[in-house]
Amino acid sequence: MKNRRSFSHLALFAKLHAALTAERSRGRDDRGQTTAEYALVLLGAAGIAVLLVGWATKSGAIGALFDAVLDGVVGRVK
């Protein structure tokens, strides 16, 4: 009789645990949130890159940068 009662308690505990776990996880389903955050970060970085390239192209900074790099390389080679 004691064995049967402890099995009954174990089954009740297992059912209660499963129900509470399912209820707790039901309200916290945030699958895909990391992907969405990653996509927003990528969009922000792409926007900043576009603005930076646009500014550098209009101001002639890219040409000046290449000139400085090439002058530095040529200066070290001589």
DRENGULUM-798168 format. One record per residue: residue number from 1; chain; z, x, y of N, C-alpha, C in turn. Coordinates in steps of 0.2 Angstrom, whole numbers. Atoms other than C-alpha are relative to their C-alpha. Layout:
N
ATOM num cadena    nw    nu    nv   caw   cau   cav    cw    cu    cv
ATOM NUM      A     Z     X     Y     Z     X     Y     Z     X     Y
...
//
This chain:
78
ATOM num cadena    nw    nu    nv   caw   cau   cav    cw    cu    cv
ATOM   1      A     0     4    -6     0     0     0     0     4     6
ATOM   2      A     0    -4    -6     4    14    12    -7     3     1
ATOM   3      A     7    -3    -1   -13    22     9    -5    -4     3
ATOM   4      A     5     5    -3   -22     6    13     2    -1     7
ATOM   5      A    -2     1    -7   -12     4    29    -2     6     4
ATOM   6      A     2    -5    -4   -15    21    35    -8     1     1
ATOM   7      A     7     1     0   -34    19    31    -2    -5     5
ATOM   8      A     2     5    -5   -34     3    41     2     3     7
ATOM   9      A    -2    -3    -7   -25    12    56    -6     5     2
ATOM  10      A     5    -5    -2   -38    26    55    -7    -3     2
ATOM  11      A     6     3    -2   -52    14    55     0    -4     7
ATOM  12      A    -1     4    -7   -45     4    70     0     6     5
ATOM  13      A     0    -5    -5   -42    21    79    -8     2     1
ATOM  14      A     7    -2    -1   -60    26    76    -5    -5     4
ATOM  15      A     4     6    -4   -67     9    82     2     0     8
ATOM  16      A    -3     0    -7   -56    10    98    -3     6     3
ATOM  17      A     2    -6    -3   -61    28   101    -8    -1     2
ATOM  18      A     7     1    -1   -80    24    99    -1    -5     6
ATOM  19      A     1     5    -6   -78     9   111     1     3     7
ATOM  20      A    -2    -4    -6   -69    19   124    -5     5     2
ATOM  21      A     5    -5    -1   -81    33   123    -7    -3     3
ATOM  22      A     6     3    -2   -96    22   125     0    -4     7
ATOM  23      A    -1     3    -6   -89    12   139     1     6     6
ATOM  24      A    -1    -5    -5   -84    28   149    -7     4     1
ATOM  25      A     7    -3    -1  -102    36   146    -5    -5     3
ATOM  26      A     5     5    -3  -111    20   151     0     0     7
ATOM  27      A     0     0    -7  -106    21   169    -2     7     3
ATOM  28      A     1    -7    -3  -110    40   171    -7     3    -3
ATOM  29      A     6    -2     3  -128    41   165    -4     3     6
ATOM  30      A     3    -3    -5  -135    54   177    -5     5    -3
ATOM  31      A     6    -4     3  -149    61   166    -6     0     5
ATOM  32      A     5     0    -5  -163    67   177     2     2     7
ATOM  33      A    -3    -1    -7  -152    70   192    -2     8     2
ATOM  34      A     1    -7    -1  -154    89   190    -7     1     2
ATOM  35      A     7    -1    -1  -173    88   189    -2    -3     7
ATOM  36      A     1     3    -6  -173    77   205     2     5     6
ATOM  37      A    -3    -5    -5  -162    89   215    -4     6     0
ATOM  38      A     4    -6     0  -173   104   209    -7    -2     4
ATOM  39      A     7     1    -3  -189    95   215     1    -1     7
ATOM  40      A    -1     1    -7  -181    91   232     1     7     3
ATOM  41      A    -1    -7    -3  -176   110   234    -7     3     0
ATOM  42      A     7    -3     0  -194   115   229    -4    -3     6
ATOM  43      A     4     3    -6  -201   103   242     2     3     7
ATOM  44      A    -3    -3    -6  -189   110   255    -3     7     1
ATOM  45      A     2    -7     0  -194   128   251    -7     0     2
ATOM  46      A     8     0    -1  -213   123   251    -1    -2     8
ATOM  47      A     1     2    -7  -211   115   268     2     6     5
ATOM  48      A    -2    -6    -4  -202   130   275    -5     5     0
ATOM  49      A     5    -5     1  -215   141   268    -7    -1     4
ATOM  50      A     6     2    -4  -229   131   276     1     1     7
ATOM  51      A    -1    -1    -7  -221   132   293     0     7     2
ATOM  52      A     0    -7    -1  -218   150   291    -7     3     1
ATOM  53      A     7    -3     0  -236   154   287    -4    -2     6
ATOM  54      A     3     2    -6  -242   143   301     2     4     6
ATOM  55      A    -3    -4    -5  -231   152   313    -3     7     0
ATOM  56      A     2    -7     0  -236   169   307    -8     1     1
ATOM  57      A     8     0    -1  -255   165   307    -1    -1     7
ATOM  58      A     2     1    -7  -255   159   325     3     5     4
ATOM  59      A    -3    -6    -5  -244   173   332    -3     6    -2
ATOM  60      A     2    -7     2  -253   187   323     5     4    -3
ATOM  61      A    -5    -4     3  -238   192   314    -2     3    -6
ATOM  62      A     2    -2     6  -247   194   298    -4     7     1
ATOM  63      A     4    -6    -1  -259   207   305     4     5     2
ATOM  64      A    -4    -5    -3  -246   216   314     4     3    -6
ATOM  65      A    -4    -2     6  -236   217   297    -4     4    -4
ATOM  66      A     5    -5     4  -251   224   288    -1     6     3
ATOM  67      A     1    -6    -3  -254   236   301     6     5     0
ATOM  68      A    -6    -4     0  -236   242   301     0     3    -7
ATOM  69      A    -1    -3     7  -236   244   282    -6     5    -2
ATOM  70      A     5    -5     1  -253   253   281     1     6     4
ATOM  71      A    -2    -6    -4  -247   265   295     5     4    -3
ATOM  72      A    -5    -3     3  -232   268   286    -2     4    -7
ATOM  73      A     3    -3     7  -241   272   269    -4     6     2
ATOM  74      A     4    -6    -2  -254   283   278     4     5     3
ATOM  75      A    -4    -5    -2  -240   292   287     4     4    -5
ATOM  76      A    -4    -3     6  -231   296   271    -5     4    -4
ATOM  77      A     5    -4     4  -247   302   262    -2     6     4
ATOM  78      A     3    -6    -4  -252   314   276     6     6    -1
//
